Amino acid sequence: MLNHICNAVDAGRILWKKHALERMMERGISRNEVKQAITQGSIIENYPDDSPFPSVLIANFEPEPLHVVVAYDAESLQCHVITAYRPDLAHFEADFMTRRLS
């Protein structure tokens, strides 16, 4: 799935959800950082039952840790950016890939 998402981003088939843009502004995260995280990152969680499209959590660590939740519409070949955030130790282990158990 990541390959399809990266192809969509590279081709400019990326839709920015209002929620994502609002949170990115609040958190000082640029569109370029998100695109880089998607194309250079790794999937750390899958959400196949998300609606209306399956989504994934992508983690990238350069230049600093960033997580991006992305849905992929296989019919339109479009990537939907749902949200982006910098992971913290309150919610993730030191590797920023493993969720802490509540």
Secondary structure, 3 states (H helix, E strand, C coil): CHHHHHHHHHCCCEEECHHHHHHHHHHCCCHHHHHHHHHHCEEEEEECCCCCCCEEEEEECCCCCEEEEEEEECCCCEEEEEEEECCCCCCECCCCCCECCC
